[in-house]
Amino acid sequence: MQEMAQCKANANAANANADEPLESPGELESELSIADISKRHSNPKRWVLYFAILLVAVVVPYWAGRTLAVQHTAWVVKNFSVLSAQGVVFIAWVTTVVTATVLAMALIESGRWLWRFLFVVFLAIEQFISGLCLLRLSFWYSTYVVYGPASGLANAANLGIISAGFGVAVYAILFVGLLVTVPKKSRLNVLTRSWASLIMFYAIEVLAILVVIFGGFMTAM
């Protein structure tokens, strides 16, 4: 009796397995394609190379700009003296804001390498400007030692970069505060969405540069 019951149970299990639908070749191919795409995007060698290039973009342009400022000061002053302080602060501010923007886009659209490439390019430009203008916490003293009476343009560039960085910090605090404190059903929650969040970021950045230009910082140089 036990053997008959066991045989009957095995037969029922076999029938149940036979009733289960088999995956079609198209579904199997689709699953394999998704797996291949995921494997391709998670290539560790590509990421190691990218971070190595990113490190070079941080170090080399800053070093090149600083070397140019220290060893070829007269050339720098001669070729950049045609610019106004307002123009220099705006160029430095735009470069830093664009760098932050492409970084945000690289995080939002993580599947596209275009934004990562642009981030490296603009980061290198921003670092070169920082090195050329001797950006540091006590940049007022450093720029005067190197450039002397012509240090106003370097100070303006540093103010542009710092104002943009300050805007990024204020935006990050506001964004995290909205995520933590604002309920999901609140109308203010729309500010945490991608494009509305970018508009808020640009509004903060514009306010920051206006404060620098019209707040008396330029006259202090």
Backbone hydrogen bonds in HBPLUS format (Angstrom, degrees):
<---DONOR---> <-ACCEPTOR-->    atom                        ^
c    i                          cat <-CA-CA->   ^        H-A-AA   ^      H-
h    n   atom  resd res      DA  || num        DHA   H-A  angle D-A-AA Bond
n    s   type  num  typ     dist DA aas  dist angle  dist       angle   num
A0005-ALA N   A0001-MET O   2.96 MM   4  6.23 158.5  2.01 150.7 156.4     1
A0006-GLN N   A0002-GLN O   2.92 MM   4  6.12 153.2  1.99 144.4 151.9     2
A0007-CYS N   A0003-GLU O   2.96 MM   4  6.18 156.2  2.02 146.0 152.2     3
A0008-LYS N   A0004-MET O   2.94 MM   4  6.15 155.1  2.00 145.9 152.8     4
A0009-ALA N   A0005-ALA O   2.95 MM   4  6.17 153.4  2.02 144.9 151.8     5
A0010-ASN N   A0006-GLN O   2.98 MM   4  6.24 156.5  2.04 147.2 153.5     6
A0011-ALA N   A0007-CYS O   2.97 MM   4  6.18 151.1  2.06 143.6 151.7     7
A0012-ASN N   A0008-LYS O   2.97 MM   4  6.24 156.6  2.02 147.3 153.1     8
A0013-ALA N   A0009-ALA O   2.98 MM   4  6.21 157.3  2.03 147.3 153.5     9
A0014-ALA N   A0010-ASN O   2.96 MM   4  6.16 152.3  2.04 143.5 151.1    10
A0015-ASN N   A0011-ALA O   2.95 MM   4  6.23 155.9  2.01 148.0 154.3    11
A0016-ALA N   A0012-ASN O   2.92 MM   4  6.17 153.0  2.00 146.7 154.1    12
A0017-ASN N   A0013-ALA O   2.98 MM   4  6.23 156.7  2.04 146.4 152.3    13
A0018-ALA N   A0014-ALA O   2.94 MM   4  6.14 145.7  2.06 141.4 151.4    14
A0019-ASP N   A0015-ASN O   2.98 MM   4  6.23 137.7  2.17 140.7 151.3    15
A0020-GLU N   A0017-ASN O   3.30 MM   3  5.34 141.8  2.46  95.8 105.8    16
A0028-LEU N   A0024-SER O   3.07 MM   4  6.40 162.0  2.10 155.7 160.8    17
A0029-GLU N   A0025-PRO O   2.88 MM   4  6.03 156.7  1.93 145.6 152.2    18
A0030-SER N   A0026-GLY O   2.87 MM   4  6.07 148.7  1.97 141.8 150.8    19
A0031-GLU N   A0027-GLU O   2.93 MM   4  6.20 160.2  1.97 150.6 155.0    20
A0032-LEU N   A0028-LEU O   2.95 MM   4  6.18 157.0  2.01 146.5 153.1    21
A0033-SER N   A0029-GLU O   2.85 MM   4  6.05 150.4  1.94 143.0 151.5    22
A0034-ILE N   A0030-SER O   2.97 MM   4  6.25 161.0  2.01 152.5 156.6    23
A0035-ALA N   A0031-GLU O   3.00 MM   4  6.21 156.2  2.06 144.7 151.5    24
A0036-ASP N   A0032-LEU O   2.86 MM   4  6.11 153.2  1.93 146.1 153.6    25
A0037-ILE N   A0033-SER O   2.91 MM   4  6.17 157.7  1.96 151.3 157.1    26
A0038-SER N   A0034-ILE O   2.95 MM   4  6.16 162.9  1.98 149.6 154.2    27
A0039-LYS N   A0035-ALA O   2.93 MM   4  6.09 155.7  1.99 145.7 152.6    28
A0040-ARG N   A0036-ASP O   2.88 MM   4  6.06 149.0  1.97 143.8 152.6    29
A0041-HIS N   A0037-ILE O   2.96 MM   4  6.23 156.4  2.02 151.2 156.7    30
A0042-SER N   A0038-SER O   3.08 MM   4  6.19 135.7  2.29 139.3 150.4    31
A0047-TRP N   A0043-ASN O   3.41 MM   4  6.78 156.8  2.47 148.4 154.2    32
A0048-VAL N   A0044-PRO O   2.92 MM   4  6.15 157.4  1.97 152.8 159.0    33
A0049-LEU N   A0045-LYS O   3.00 MM   4  6.18 161.2  2.04 147.4 152.2    34
A0050-TYR N   A0046-ARG O   2.93 MM   4  6.15 152.1  2.01 142.3 150.6    35
A0051-PHE N   A0047-TRP O   2.95 MM   4  6.16 166.5  1.97 153.1 155.4    36
A0052-ALA N   A0048-VAL O   3.03 MM   4  6.18 144.7  2.16 141.3 151.3    37
A0053-ILE N   A0049-LEU O   2.97 MM   4  6.24 156.5  2.02 148.4 154.2    38
A0054-LEU N   A0050-TYR O   2.82 MM   4  6.09 151.8  1.90 147.2 156.4    39
A0055-LEU N   A0051-PHE O   2.94 MM   4  6.09 150.3  2.03 138.5 145.4    40
A0056-VAL N   A0052-ALA O   3.06 MM   4  6.36 153.7  2.13 143.8 150.9    41
A0057-ALA N   A0053-ILE O   2.88 MM   4  6.17 151.9  1.96 147.0 155.1    42
A0058-VAL N   A0054-LEU O   3.11 MM   4  6.38 129.7  2.38 137.8 150.2    43
A0058-VAL N   A0055-LEU O   3.19 MM   3  5.15 135.6  2.39  93.8 105.9    44
A0059-VAL N   A0055-LEU O   3.06 MM   4  6.30 162.7  2.09 153.3 156.9    45
A0060-VAL N   A0056-VAL O   2.95 MM   4  5.56 145.4  2.07 142.2 152.1    46
A0063-TRP N   A0059-VAL O   3.00 MM   4  6.18 161.3  2.04 155.4 161.3    47
A0064-ALA N   A0060-VAL O   2.84 MM   4  6.04 159.6  1.88 156.5 162.6    48
A0065-GLY N   A0061-PRO O   2.89 MM   4  6.06 164.1  1.92 150.7 154.5    49
A0066-ARG N   A0062-TYR O   2.92 MM   4  6.06 161.7  1.95 149.3 154.7    50
A0067-THR N   A0063-TRP O   2.87 MM   4  5.98 159.5  1.91 148.1 154.1    51
A0068-LEU N   A0064-ALA O   2.96 MM   4  6.11 157.1  2.02 145.3 151.7    52
A0069-ALA N   A0065-GLY O   2.97 MM   4  6.18 152.2  2.05 143.7 151.3    53
A0070-VAL N   A0066-ARG O   2.98 MM   4  6.20 156.6  2.04 150.6 156.0    54
A0071-GLN N   A0067-THR O   2.89 MM   4  5.81 168.4  1.90 153.0 157.0    55
A0072-HIS N   A0068-LEU O   2.99 MM   4  5.16 142.2  2.14 126.8 135.3    56
A0076-VAL N   A0072-HIS O   3.11 MM   4  6.43 161.0  2.15 153.9 159.3    57
A0077-VAL N   A0073-THR O   2.93 MM   4  6.19 167.6  1.95 159.6 162.4    58
A0078-LYS N   A0074-ALA O   2.95 MM   4  6.05 159.8  1.99 146.5 152.5    59
A0079-ASN N   A0075-TRP O   3.04 MM   4  6.16 160.3  2.08 151.1 155.2    60
A0080-PHE N   A0076-VAL O   3.01 MM   4  5.96 141.8  2.16 148.4 157.3    61
A0081-SER N   A0077-VAL O   3.06 MM   4  5.54 123.4  2.39 139.3 146.1    62
A0083-LEU N   A0080-PHE O   3.23 MM   3  5.79 163.4  2.25 114.3 119.1    63
A0088-VAL N   A0084-SER O   3.01 MM   4  6.28 157.3  2.06 151.6 157.5    64
A0089-VAL N   A0085-ALA O   2.98 MM   4  6.16 166.2  2.00 151.5 155.0    65
A0090-PHE N   A0086-GLN O   3.06 MM   4  6.15 149.3  2.16 139.9 148.2    66
A0091-ILE N   A0087-GLY O   2.96 MM   4  6.17 157.6  2.01 146.5 152.3    67
A0092-ALA N   A0088-VAL O   3.00 MM   4  6.20 170.3  2.01 156.4 158.4    68
A0093-TRP N   A0089-VAL O   2.99 MM   4  6.02 152.5  2.07 137.0 145.2    69
A0094-VAL N   A0090-PHE O   2.86 MM   4  6.02 166.0  1.88 153.2 156.6    70
A0095-THR N   A0091-ILE O   3.01 MM   4  6.16 164.5  2.03 150.3 154.6    71
A0096-THR N   A0092-ALA O   3.15 MM   4  6.31 159.8  2.19 144.9 149.7    72
A0097-VAL N   A0093-TRP O   2.93 MM   4  6.13 161.2  1.97 153.8 159.5    73
A0098-VAL N   A0094-VAL O   2.87 MM   4  6.00 164.8  1.90 155.2 159.1    74
A0099-THR N   A0095-THR O   3.03 MM   4  6.17 151.9  2.11 139.8 147.8    75
A0100-ALA N   A0096-THR O   3.02 MM   4  6.31 157.2  2.08 147.4 152.6    76
A0101-THR N   A0097-VAL O   2.88 MM   4  6.11 149.3  1.98 145.3 154.8    77
A0102-VAL N   A0098-VAL O   2.93 MM   4  6.16 168.3  1.95 158.2 158.7    78
A0103-LEU N   A0099-THR O   3.13 MM   4  6.26 146.5  2.25 139.5 148.9    79
A0104-ALA N   A0100-ALA O   3.02 MM   4  6.26 154.3  2.08 143.2 149.6    80
A0105-MET N   A0101-THR O   2.91 MM   4  6.24 157.3  1.96 151.3 157.9    81
A0106-ALA N   A0102-VAL O   2.88 MM   4  5.99 145.6  2.00 137.8 147.0    82
A0107-LEU N   A0103-LEU O   3.09 MM   4  6.40 140.3  2.25 141.3 151.3    83
A0107-LEU N   A0104-ALA O   3.14 MM   3  5.14 125.8  2.45  93.8 107.5    84
A0108-ILE N   A0104-ALA O   2.88 MM   4  6.18 152.1  1.96 148.1 156.6    85
A0109-GLU N   A0105-MET O   2.80 MM   4  5.77 170.7  1.81 151.5 154.2    86
A0112-ARG N   A0109-GLU O   3.22 MM   3  5.93 172.6  2.22 122.5 124.8    87
A0117-PHE N   A0113-TRP O   2.99 MM   4  6.23 154.5  2.06 151.6 158.2    88
A0118-LEU N   A0114-LEU O   2.95 MM   4  6.25 161.7  1.98 152.2 157.1    89
A0119-PHE N   A0115-TRP O   2.88 MM   4  6.03 148.1  1.98 141.8 150.8    90
A0120-VAL N   A0116-ARG O   3.17 MM   4  6.44 154.1  2.24 143.3 148.5    91
A0121-VAL N   A0117-PHE O   3.12 MM   4  6.46 157.7  2.17 148.9 154.8    92
A0122-PHE N   A0118-LEU O   2.96 MM   4  6.18 176.2  1.96 160.0 159.5    93
A0123-LEU N   A0119-PHE O   2.88 MM   4  5.83 150.9  1.96 143.9 152.9    94
A0124-ALA N   A0120-VAL O   3.00 MM   4  6.09 152.4  2.08 142.0 148.8    95
A0125-ILE N   A0121-VAL O   3.10 MM   4  6.47 153.8  2.17 145.6 152.7    96
A0126-GLU N   A0122-PHE O   2.91 MM   4  6.11 163.6  1.94 147.9 152.4    97
A0127-GLN N   A0123-LEU O   2.88 MM   4  6.05 154.7  1.95 146.8 153.9    98
A0128-PHE N   A0124-ALA O   2.94 MM   4  6.13 148.9  2.04 143.7 152.0    99
A0129-ILE N   A0125-ILE O   3.03 MM   4  6.35 160.1  2.07 152.1 156.7   100
A0130-SER N   A0126-GLU O   2.97 MM   4  6.19 154.0  2.04 142.4 150.2   101
A0131-GLY N   A0127-GLN O   2.90 MM   4  6.13 156.8  1.96 147.2 152.6   102
A0132-LEU N   A0128-PHE O   2.87 MM   4  6.04 161.4  1.90 150.4 156.0   103
A0133-CYS N   A0129-ILE O   2.96 MM   4  6.06 145.7  2.08 145.1 153.4   104
A0135-LEU N   A0130-SER O   2.84 MM   5  4.97 171.8  1.85 147.7 150.6   105
A0134-LEU N   A0131-GLY O   3.19 MM   3  4.90 162.5  2.22  98.2 102.9   106
A0142-SER N   A0138-SER O   3.43 MM   4  6.73 168.3  2.45 149.5 152.6   107
A0143-THR N   A0139-PHE O   2.88 MM   4  5.86 173.6  1.88 156.2 157.8   108
A0144-TYR N   A0140-TRP O   3.34 MM   4  6.35 151.2  2.43 133.6 141.0   109
A0145-VAL N   A0141-TYR O   3.02 MM   4  6.25 153.6  2.09 149.8 157.0   110
A0146-VAL N   A0142-SER O   3.13 MM   4  6.37 156.7  2.18 150.1 155.6   111
A0147-TYR N   A0143-THR O   2.74 MM   4  5.61 159.0  1.78 148.2 154.4   112
A0148-GLY N   A0144-TYR O   2.83 MM   4  4.44 135.1  2.03 112.3 123.3   113
A0150-ALA N   A0147-TYR O   3.27 MM   3  5.32 150.4  2.36 128.4 122.7   114
A0151-SER N   A0148-GLY O   3.13 MM   3  5.62 145.9  2.25 126.2 125.3   115
A0155-ASN N   A0151-SER O   2.95 MM   4  6.18 160.0  2.00 155.9 161.9   116
A0156-ALA N   A0152-GLY O   2.94 MM   4  6.13 147.3  2.04 140.8 150.0   117
A0157-ALA N   A0153-LEU O   3.00 MM   4  6.32 157.3  2.05 149.6 154.5   118
A0158-ASN N   A0154-ALA O   3.02 MM   4  6.28 159.5  2.06 148.2 153.9   119
A0159-LEU N   A0155-ASN O   2.91 MM   4  6.15 152.8  1.98 146.1 153.6   120
A0160-GLY N   A0156-ALA O   2.97 MM   4  6.26 149.7  2.06 145.8 154.1   121
A0161-ILE N   A0157-ALA O   3.04 MM   4  6.37 158.9  2.09 152.0 156.5   122
A0162-ILE N   A0158-ASN O   2.88 MM   4  6.05 166.5  1.90 152.2 156.5   123
A0163-SER N   A0159-LEU O   2.85 MM   4  5.87 159.3  1.89 145.4 151.3   124
A0164-ALA N   A0160-GLY O   3.15 MM   4  6.27 157.6  2.20 140.9 146.6   125
A0165-GLY N   A0161-ILE O   2.93 MM   4  6.18 157.6  1.98 148.4 155.2   126
A0166-PHE N   A0162-ILE O   2.78 MM   4  5.98 152.3  1.85 148.9 156.9   127
A0167-GLY N   A0163-SER O   2.93 MM   4  6.16 150.3  2.01 142.4 150.5   128
A0168-VAL N   A0164-ALA O   2.99 MM   4  6.32 150.3  2.08 145.7 153.4   129
A0169-ALA N   A0165-GLY O   3.05 MM   4  6.34 154.9  2.11 145.3 151.6   130
A0170-VAL N   A0166-PHE O   2.96 MM   4  6.26 161.4  2.00 152.3 156.8   131
A0171-TYR N   A0167-GLY O   2.93 MM   4  6.07 162.9  1.95 149.0 154.1   132
A0172-ALA N   A0168-VAL O   2.92 MM   4  6.10 159.7  1.96 148.1 153.6   133
A0173-ILE N   A0169-ALA O   3.06 MM   4  6.31 158.0  2.11 148.7 154.0   134
A0174-LEU N   A0170-VAL O   2.99 MM   4  6.24 165.0  2.01 153.2 157.2   135
A0175-PHE N   A0171-TYR O   2.81 MM   4  5.95 163.7  1.84 156.4 161.3   136
A0176-VAL N   A0172-ALA O   3.01 MM   4  6.10 169.1  2.02 148.2 151.3   137
A0177-GLY N   A0173-ILE O   2.91 MM   4  6.00 154.6  1.97 143.7 151.9   138
A0178-LEU N   A0174-LEU O   2.87 MM   4  6.10 151.9  1.95 148.4 155.3   139
A0179-LEU N   A0175-PHE O   3.03 MM   4  6.31 156.9  2.08 148.0 154.2   140
A0180-VAL N   A0176-VAL O   3.02 MM   4  6.21 148.7  2.12 146.8 154.9   141
A0181-THR N   A0177-GLY O   2.89 MM   4  5.87 168.2  1.91 152.7 156.3   142
A0182-VAL N   A0178-LEU O   3.10 MM   4  5.18 151.2  2.19 126.6 135.2   143
A0186-SER N   A0183-PRO O   3.16 MM   3  5.35 159.9  2.21 106.9 113.1   144
A0189-ASN N   A0186-SER O   3.16 MM   3  5.50 155.5  2.22 104.7 112.2   145
A0190-VAL N   A0187-ARG O   3.24 MM   3  6.01 171.3  2.25 118.8 121.4   146
A0191-LEU N   A0188-LEU O   3.08 MM   3  5.81 160.0  2.12 118.7 123.7   147
A0192-THR N   A0189-ASN O   3.11 MM   3  5.63 163.3  2.14 112.8 118.1   148
A0193-ARG N   A0190-VAL O   3.15 MM   3  5.52 163.8  2.18 110.4 115.5   149
A0197-SER N   A0193-ARG O   2.70 MM   4  5.59 148.1  1.80 154.9 165.1   150
A0198-LEU N   A0194-SER O   2.98 MM   4  6.28 145.9  2.10 143.2 152.3   151
A0199-ILE N   A0195-TRP O   3.03 MM   4  6.30 154.3  2.09 145.9 152.3   152
A0200-MET N   A0196-ALA O   3.03 MM   4  6.30 156.9  2.09 145.2 151.1   153
A0201-PHE N   A0197-SER O   2.95 MM   4  6.21 149.6  2.05 141.7 150.6   154
A0202-TYR N   A0198-LEU O   2.91 MM   4  6.24 159.5  1.95 152.5 156.6   155
A0203-ALA N   A0199-ILE O   2.95 MM   4  6.18 153.9  2.02 147.8 155.3   156
A0204-ILE N   A0200-MET O   3.06 MM   4  6.30 157.4  2.11 148.1 153.1   157
A0205-GLU N   A0201-PHE O   2.99 MM   4  6.26 156.8  2.04 147.8 154.7   158
A0206-VAL N   A0202-TYR O   2.86 MM   4  6.05 161.3  1.90 152.1 156.4   159
A0207-LEU N   A0203-ALA O   3.07 MM   4  6.23 159.0  2.11 144.0 149.8   160
A0208-ALA N   A0204-ILE O   2.96 MM   4  6.21 148.6  2.06 143.2 152.1   161
A0209-ILE N   A0205-GLU O   3.03 MM   4  6.36 159.4  2.07 154.0 157.7   162
A0210-LEU N   A0206-VAL O   3.00 MM   4  6.16 153.6  2.07 148.1 155.7   163
A0211-VAL N   A0207-LEU O   3.03 MM   4  6.21 150.6  2.12 143.8 151.2   164
A0212-VAL N   A0208-ALA O   3.17 MM   4  6.47 151.3  2.25 142.3 149.6   165
A0213-ILE N   A0209-ILE O   2.95 MM   4  6.17 163.4  1.98 150.2 154.2   166
A0214-PHE N   A0210-LEU O   2.87 MM   4  5.79 167.5  1.88 149.4 153.8   167
A0215-GLY N   A0211-VAL O   2.75 MM   4  4.76 119.7  2.11 128.0 136.3   168
A0221-MET N   A0218-MET O   3.24 MM   3  5.62 160.3  2.28 107.1 113.0   169
